[in-house]
Amino acid sequence: MVRKAAKKDVEVIAKLAVLLWNNNAIEDLANEFLEIISKGNAQFFLKYDNSIPVGFA
């Protein structure tokens, strides 16, 4: 399942992102993603496998 991410999902996105960019802190990435979502001109999507988040775009 793929679903549109909301502000409440930024920590999940950040935890996935740190797997790609391991030189970053989860908190820093979460703050950056929250800022992006809050501006309203970008959107993230989460991919789930059996209710487990496995990817994002």
PDB file of N, CA, C and O in Angstrom:
ATOM      1  N   MET A   1       0.839  -1.174   0.000  1.00  0.00           N
ATOM      2  CA  MET A   1       0.000   0.000   0.000  1.00  0.00           C
ATOM      3  C   MET A   1       0.887   1.241   0.000  1.00  0.00           C
ATOM      4  O   MET A   1       1.916   1.280   0.675  1.00  0.00           O
ATOM      5  N   VAL A   2       0.488   2.232  -0.747  1.00  0.00           N
ATOM      6  CA  VAL A   2       1.147   3.534  -0.768  1.00  0.00           C
ATOM      7  C   VAL A   2       0.125   4.559  -0.314  1.00  0.00           C
ATOM      8  O   VAL A   2      -1.024   4.546  -0.756  1.00  0.00           O
ATOM      9  N   ARG A   3       0.554   5.452   0.577  1.00  0.00           N
ATOM     10  CA  ARG A   3      -0.361   6.500   1.004  1.00  0.00           C
ATOM     11  C   ARG A   3       0.386   7.824   1.134  1.00  0.00           C
ATOM     12  O   ARG A   3       1.600   7.868   1.335  1.00  0.00           O
ATOM     13  N   LYS A   4      -0.377   8.880   1.014  1.00  0.00           N
ATOM     14  CA  LYS A   4       0.144  10.237   1.144  1.00  0.00           C
ATOM     15  C   LYS A   4       0.578  10.454   2.597  1.00  0.00           C
ATOM     16  O   LYS A   4      -0.171  10.147   3.524  1.00  0.00           O
ATOM     17  N   ALA A   5       1.776  10.978   2.786  1.00  0.00           N
ATOM     18  CA  ALA A   5       2.278  11.240   4.135  1.00  0.00           C
ATOM     19  C   ALA A   5       1.755  12.571   4.648  1.00  0.00           C
ATOM     20  O   ALA A   5       1.518  13.504   3.880  1.00  0.00           O
ATOM     21  N   ALA A   6       1.581  12.638   5.952  1.00  0.00           N
ATOM     22  CA  ALA A   6       1.126  13.852   6.623  1.00  0.00           C
ATOM     23  C   ALA A   6       2.229  14.337   7.568  1.00  0.00           C
ATOM     24  O   ALA A   6       3.261  13.685   7.725  1.00  0.00           O
ATOM     25  N   LYS A   7       1.992  15.478   8.185  1.00  0.00           N
ATOM     26  CA  LYS A   7       2.969  16.012   9.135  1.00  0.00           C
ATOM     27  C   LYS A   7       3.296  15.012  10.236  1.00  0.00           C
ATOM     28  O   LYS A   7       4.430  14.959  10.711  1.00  0.00           O
ATOM     29  N   LYS A   8       2.316  14.226  10.639  1.00  0.00           N
ATOM     30  CA  LYS A   8       2.537  13.248  11.708  1.00  0.00           C
ATOM     31  C   LYS A   8       3.462  12.110  11.281  1.00  0.00           C
ATOM     32  O   LYS A   8       3.910  11.333  12.125  1.00  0.00           O
ATOM     33  N   ASP A   9       3.749  12.002  10.005  1.00  0.00           N
ATOM     34  CA  ASP A   9       4.579  10.920   9.470  1.00  0.00           C
ATOM     35  C   ASP A   9       6.047  11.299   9.286  1.00  0.00           C
ATOM     36  O   ASP A   9       6.835  10.471   8.830  1.00  0.00           O
ATOM     37  N   VAL A  10       6.430  12.519   9.627  1.00  0.00           N
ATOM     38  CA  VAL A  10       7.796  12.956   9.326  1.00  0.00           C
ATOM     39  C   VAL A  10       8.849  12.113  10.047  1.00  0.00           C
ATOM     40  O   VAL A  10       9.935  11.906   9.505  1.00  0.00           O
ATOM     41  N   GLU A  11       8.561  11.632  11.233  1.00  0.00           N
ATOM     42  CA  GLU A  11       9.548  10.803  11.937  1.00  0.00           C
ATOM     43  C   GLU A  11       9.737   9.459  11.226  1.00  0.00           C
ATOM     44  O   GLU A  11      10.855   8.948  11.144  1.00  0.00           O
ATOM     45  N   VAL A  12       8.659   8.899  10.720  1.00  0.00           N
ATOM     46  CA  VAL A  12       8.748   7.643   9.968  1.00  0.00           C
ATOM     47  C   VAL A  12       9.582   7.865   8.710  1.00  0.00           C
ATOM     48  O   VAL A  12      10.446   7.052   8.382  1.00  0.00           O
ATOM     49  N   ILE A  13       9.325   8.949   8.017  1.00  0.00           N
ATOM     50  CA  ILE A  13      10.083   9.273   6.807  1.00  0.00           C
ATOM     51  C   ILE A  13      11.557   9.480   7.158  1.00  0.00           C
ATOM     52  O   ILE A  13      12.441   8.998   6.450  1.00  0.00           O
ATOM     53  N   ALA A  14      11.812  10.185   8.235  1.00  0.00           N
ATOM     54  CA  ALA A  14      13.192  10.452   8.653  1.00  0.00           C
ATOM     55  C   ALA A  14      13.925   9.165   9.016  1.00  0.00           C
ATOM     56  O   ALA A  14      15.107   9.023   8.703  1.00  0.00           O
ATOM     57  N   LYS A  15      13.251   8.234   9.666  1.00  0.00           N
ATOM     58  CA  LYS A  15      13.883   6.951  10.016  1.00  0.00           C
ATOM     59  C   LYS A  15      14.247   6.163   8.761  1.00  0.00           C
ATOM     60  O   LYS A  15      15.277   5.490   8.724  1.00  0.00           O
ATOM     61  N   LEU A  16      13.415   6.245   7.749  1.00  0.00           N
ATOM     62  CA  LEU A  16      13.734   5.587   6.479  1.00  0.00           C
ATOM     63  C   LEU A  16      14.861   6.334   5.762  1.00  0.00           C
ATOM     64  O   LEU A  16      15.756   5.715   5.186  1.00  0.00           O
ATOM     65  N   ALA A  17      14.812   7.652   5.801  1.00  0.00           N
ATOM     66  CA  ALA A  17      15.811   8.465   5.114  1.00  0.00           C
ATOM     67  C   ALA A  17      17.207   8.278   5.694  1.00  0.00           C
ATOM     68  O   ALA A  17      18.195   8.295   4.959  1.00  0.00           O
ATOM     69  N   VAL A  18      17.292   8.102   6.999  1.00  0.00           N
ATOM     70  CA  VAL A  18      18.609   7.946   7.620  1.00  0.00           C
ATOM     71  C   VAL A  18      19.266   6.628   7.184  1.00  0.00           C
ATOM     72  O   VAL A  18      20.484   6.480   7.283  1.00  0.00           O
ATOM     73  N   LEU A  19      18.479   5.696   6.712  1.00  0.00           N
ATOM     74  CA  LEU A  19      19.045   4.465   6.158  1.00  0.00           C
ATOM     75  C   LEU A  19      19.770   4.750   4.842  1.00  0.00           C
ATOM     76  O   LEU A  19      20.718   4.050   4.486  1.00  0.00           O
ATOM     77  N   LEU A  20      19.327   5.765   4.132  1.00  0.00           N
ATOM     78  CA  LEU A  20      19.980   6.180   2.886  1.00  0.00           C
ATOM     79  C   LEU A  20      21.113   7.164   3.149  1.00  0.00           C
ATOM     80  O   LEU A  20      22.184   7.074   2.549  1.00  0.00           O
ATOM     81  N   TRP A  21      20.862   8.093   4.042  1.00  0.00           N
ATOM     82  CA  TRP A  21      21.809   9.166   4.342  1.00  0.00           C
ATOM     83  C   TRP A  21      22.240   9.045   5.794  1.00  0.00           C
ATOM     84  O   TRP A  21      21.820   9.840   6.634  1.00  0.00           O
ATOM     85  N   ASN A  22      23.076   8.054   6.098  1.00  0.00           N
ATOM     86  CA  ASN A  22      23.413   7.730   7.487  1.00  0.00           C
ATOM     87  C   ASN A  22      24.328   8.755   8.163  1.00  0.00           C
ATOM     88  O   ASN A  22      24.645   8.594   9.341  1.00  0.00           O
ATOM     89  N   ASN A  23      24.753   9.779   7.468  1.00  0.00           N
ATOM     90  CA  ASN A  23      25.537  10.838   8.094  1.00  0.00           C
ATOM     91  C   ASN A  23      24.654  11.927   8.692  1.00  0.00           C
ATOM     92  O   ASN A  23      25.151  12.961   9.137  1.00  0.00           O
ATOM     93  N   ASN A  24      23.344  11.692   8.702  1.00  0.00           N
ATOM     94  CA  ASN A  24      22.380  12.657   9.233  1.00  0.00           C
ATOM     95  C   ASN A  24      21.699  12.089  10.465  1.00  0.00           C
ATOM     96  O   ASN A  24      21.631  10.874  10.651  1.00  0.00           O
ATOM     97  N   ALA A  25      21.198  12.979  11.296  1.00  0.00           N
ATOM     98  CA  ALA A  25      20.435  12.580  12.479  1.00  0.00           C
ATOM     99  C   ALA A  25      18.953  12.533  12.129  1.00  0.00           C
ATOM    100  O   ALA A  25      18.468  13.334  11.331  1.00  0.00           O
ATOM    101  N   ILE A  26      18.247  11.596  12.729  1.00  0.00           N
ATOM    102  CA  ILE A  26      16.807  11.451  12.482  1.00  0.00           C
ATOM    103  C   ILE A  26      16.088  12.761  12.798  1.00  0.00           C
ATOM    104  O   ILE A  26      15.233  13.206  12.032  1.00  0.00           O
ATOM    105  N   GLU A  27      16.433  13.366  13.911  1.00  0.00           N
ATOM    106  CA  GLU A  27      15.763  14.613  14.314  1.00  0.00           C
ATOM    107  C   GLU A  27      15.974  15.724  13.284  1.00  0.00           C
ATOM    108  O   GLU A  27      15.043  16.466  12.968  1.00  0.00           O
ATOM    109  N   ASP A  28      17.190  15.835  12.765  1.00  0.00           N
ATOM    110  CA  ASP A  28      17.471  16.866  11.755  1.00  0.00           C
ATOM    111  C   ASP A  28      16.667  16.628  10.485  1.00  0.00           C
ATOM    112  O   ASP A  28      16.098  17.560   9.916  1.00  0.00           O
ATOM    113  N   LEU A  29      16.623  15.374  10.046  1.00  0.00           N
ATOM    114  CA  LEU A  29      15.850  15.048   8.846  1.00  0.00           C
ATOM    115  C   LEU A  29      14.361  15.267   9.078  1.00  0.00           C
ATOM    116  O   LEU A  29      13.666  15.774   8.198  1.00  0.00           O
ATOM    117  N   ALA A  30      13.869  14.890  10.250  1.00  0.00           N
ATOM    118  CA  ALA A  30      12.449  15.089  10.561  1.00  0.00           C
ATOM    119  C   ALA A  30      12.097  16.574  10.502  1.00  0.00           C
ATOM    120  O   ALA A  30      11.059  16.948   9.956  1.00  0.00           O
ATOM    121  N   ASN A  31      12.951  17.410  11.056  1.00  0.00           N
ATOM    122  CA  ASN A  31      12.702  18.857  11.015  1.00  0.00           C
ATOM    123  C   ASN A  31      12.700  19.377   9.580  1.00  0.00           C
ATOM    124  O   ASN A  31      11.874  20.214   9.215  1.00  0.00           O
ATOM    125  N   GLU A  32      13.624  18.877   8.777  1.00  0.00           N
ATOM    126  CA  GLU A  32      13.693  19.301   7.380  1.00  0.00           C
ATOM    127  C   GLU A  32      12.448  18.854   6.608  1.00  0.00           C
ATOM    128  O   GLU A  32      11.882  19.634   5.841  1.00  0.00           O
ATOM    129  N   PHE A  33      12.022  17.610   6.805  1.00  0.00           N
ATOM    130  CA  PHE A  33      10.835  17.106   6.117  1.00  0.00           C
ATOM    131  C   PHE A  33       9.579  17.835   6.584  1.00  0.00           C
ATOM    132  O   PHE A  33       8.687  18.102   5.778  1.00  0.00           O
ATOM    133  N   LEU A  34       9.497  18.158   7.862  1.00  0.00           N
ATOM    134  CA  LEU A  34       8.351  18.905   8.376  1.00  0.00           C
ATOM    135  C   LEU A  34       8.278  20.286   7.736  1.00  0.00           C
ATOM    136  O   LEU A  34       7.197  20.756   7.383  1.00  0.00           O
ATOM    137  N   GLU A  35       9.423  20.929   7.589  1.00  0.00           N
ATOM    138  CA  GLU A  35       9.453  22.234   6.943  1.00  0.00           C
ATOM    139  C   GLU A  35       8.977  22.134   5.489  1.00  0.00           C
ATOM    140  O   GLU A  35       8.224  22.986   5.017  1.00  0.00           O
ATOM    141  N   ILE A  36       9.419  21.098   4.793  1.00  0.00           N
ATOM    142  CA  ILE A  36       9.020  20.906   3.396  1.00  0.00           C
ATOM    143  C   ILE A  36       7.518  20.693   3.286  1.00  0.00           C
ATOM    144  O   ILE A  36       6.855  21.314   2.455  1.00  0.00           O
ATOM    145  N   ILE A  37       6.979  19.805   4.132  1.00  0.00           N
ATOM    146  CA  ILE A  37       5.535  19.520   4.100  1.00  0.00           C
ATOM    147  C   ILE A  37       4.731  20.765   4.478  1.00  0.00           C
ATOM    148  O   ILE A  37       3.694  21.048   3.877  1.00  0.00           O
ATOM    149  N   SER A  38       5.212  21.497   5.469  1.00  0.00           N
ATOM    150  CA  SER A  38       4.485  22.671   5.961  1.00  0.00           C
ATOM    151  C   SER A  38       4.363  23.771   4.917  1.00  0.00           C
ATOM    152  O   SER A  38       3.398  24.535   4.932  1.00  0.00           O
ATOM    153  N   LYS A  39       5.326  23.858   4.016  1.00  0.00           N
ATOM    154  CA  LYS A  39       5.274  24.886   2.976  1.00  0.00           C
ATOM    155  C   LYS A  39       4.149  24.625   1.982  1.00  0.00           C
ATOM    156  O   LYS A  39       3.677  25.549   1.320  1.00  0.00           O
ATOM    157  N   GLY A  40       3.720  23.378   1.877  1.00  0.00           N
ATOM    158  CA  GLY A  40       2.574  23.059   1.035  1.00  0.00           C
ATOM    159  C   GLY A  40       2.841  22.919  -0.443  1.00  0.00           C
ATOM    160  O   GLY A  40       1.906  22.708  -1.214  1.00  0.00           O
ATOM    161  N   ASN A  41       4.100  23.030  -0.868  1.00  0.00           N
ATOM    162  CA  ASN A  41       4.381  22.906  -2.294  1.00  0.00           C
ATOM    163  C   ASN A  41       5.108  21.604  -2.646  1.00  0.00           C
ATOM    164  O   ASN A  41       5.643  21.463  -3.746  1.00  0.00           O
ATOM    165  N   ALA A  42       5.124  20.658  -1.707  1.00  0.00           N
ATOM    166  CA  ALA A  42       5.728  19.344  -1.934  1.00  0.00           C
ATOM    167  C   ALA A  42       4.938  18.305  -1.139  1.00  0.00           C
ATOM    168  O   ALA A  42       4.234  18.633  -0.183  1.00  0.00           O
ATOM    169  N   GLN A  43       5.068  17.066  -1.549  1.00  0.00           N
ATOM    170  CA  GLN A  43       4.346  15.989  -0.887  1.00  0.00           C
ATOM    171  C   GLN A  43       5.232  14.757  -0.813  1.00  0.00           C
ATOM    172  O   GLN A  43       6.004  14.476  -1.729  1.00  0.00           O
ATOM    173  N   PHE A  44       5.112  14.027   0.287  1.00  0.00           N
ATOM    174  CA  PHE A  44       5.798  12.746   0.458  1.00  0.00           C
ATOM    175  C   PHE A  44       4.768  11.626   0.443  1.00  0.00           C
ATOM    176  O   PHE A  44       3.605  11.823   0.793  1.00  0.00           O
ATOM    177  N   PHE A  45       5.217  10.459   0.034  1.00  0.00           N
ATOM    178  CA  PHE A  45       4.378   9.264   0.049  1.00  0.00           C
ATOM    179  C   PHE A  45       5.128   8.164   0.776  1.00  0.00           C
ATOM    180  O   PHE A  45       6.350   8.059   0.674  1.00  0.00           O
ATOM    181  N   LEU A  46       4.390   7.345   1.511  1.00  0.00           N
ATOM    182  CA  LEU A  46       4.968   6.217   2.238  1.00  0.00           C
ATOM    183  C   LEU A  46       4.498   4.913   1.625  1.00  0.00           C
ATOM    184  O   LEU A  46       3.323   4.758   1.294  1.00  0.00           O
ATOM    185  N   LYS A  47       5.422   3.980   1.478  1.00  0.00           N
ATOM    186  CA  LYS A  47       5.121   2.635   0.983  1.00  0.00           C
ATOM    187  C   LYS A  47       5.132   1.694   2.177  1.00  0.00           C
ATOM    188  O   LYS A  47       6.083   1.675   2.959  1.00  0.00           O
ATOM    189  N   TYR A  48       4.053   0.906   2.311  1.00  0.00           N
ATOM    190  CA  TYR A  48       3.923  -0.043   3.408  1.00  0.00           C
ATOM    191  C   TYR A  48       3.873  -1.464   2.870  1.00  0.00           C
ATOM    192  O   TYR A  48       3.320  -1.717   1.800  1.00  0.00           O
ATOM    193  N   ASP A  49       4.451  -2.377   3.618  1.00  0.00           N
ATOM    194  CA  ASP A  49       4.364  -3.805   3.347  1.00  0.00           C
ATOM    195  C   ASP A  49       3.849  -4.455   4.624  1.00  0.00           C
ATOM    196  O   ASP A  49       4.565  -4.532   5.622  1.00  0.00           O
ATOM    197  N   ASN A  50       2.601  -4.923   4.586  1.00  0.00           N
ATOM    198  CA  ASN A  50       1.983  -5.508   5.792  1.00  0.00           C
ATOM    199  C   ASN A  50       2.043  -4.542   6.976  1.00  0.00           C
ATOM    200  O   ASN A  50       2.427  -4.932   8.079  1.00  0.00           O
ATOM    201  N   SER A  51       1.673  -3.317   6.753  1.00  0.00           N
ATOM    202  CA  SER A  51       1.601  -2.236   7.743  1.00  0.00           C
ATOM    203  C   SER A  51       2.969  -1.780   8.275  1.00  0.00           C
ATOM    204  O   SER A  51       3.033  -1.044   9.260  1.00  0.00           O
ATOM    205  N   ILE A  52       4.045  -2.205   7.641  1.00  0.00           N
ATOM    206  CA  ILE A  52       5.394  -1.780   8.026  1.00  0.00           C
ATOM    207  C   ILE A  52       5.906  -0.807   6.959  1.00  0.00           C
ATOM    208  O   ILE A  52       5.928  -1.146   5.776  1.00  0.00           O
ATOM    209  N   PRO A  53       6.319   0.406   7.369  1.00  0.00           N
ATOM    210  CA  PRO A  53       6.834   1.345   6.383  1.00  0.00           C
ATOM    211  C   PRO A  53       8.175   0.845   5.822  1.00  0.00           C
ATOM    212  O   PRO A  53       9.113   0.566   6.570  1.00  0.00           O
ATOM    213  N   VAL A  54       8.239   0.742   4.501  1.00  0.00           N
ATOM    214  CA  VAL A  54       9.444   0.208   3.856  1.00  0.00           C
ATOM    215  C   VAL A  54      10.084   1.171   2.860  1.00  0.00           C
ATOM    216  O   VAL A  54      11.193   0.919   2.389  1.00  0.00           O
ATOM    217  N   GLY A  55       9.405   2.267   2.535  1.00  0.00           N
ATOM    218  CA  GLY A  55       9.975   3.211   1.597  1.00  0.00           C
ATOM    219  C   GLY A  55       9.196   4.500   1.550  1.00  0.00           C
ATOM    220  O   GLY A  55       8.081   4.599   2.063  1.00  0.00           O
ATOM    221  N   PHE A  56       9.808   5.491   0.922  1.00  0.00           N
ATOM    222  CA  PHE A  56       9.152   6.785   0.778  1.00  0.00           C
ATOM    223  C   PHE A  56       9.593   7.431  -0.524  1.00  0.00           C
ATOM    224  O   PHE A  56      10.629   7.088  -1.093  1.00  0.00           O
ATOM    225  N   ALA A  57       8.789   8.362  -0.975  1.00  0.00           N
ATOM    226  CA  ALA A  57       9.118   9.151  -2.166  1.00  0.00           C
ATOM    227  C   ALA A  57       8.683  10.576  -1.925  1.00  0.00           C
ATOM    228  O   ALA A  57       8.858  11.431  -2.793  1.00  0.00           O
TER     229      ALA A  57
END
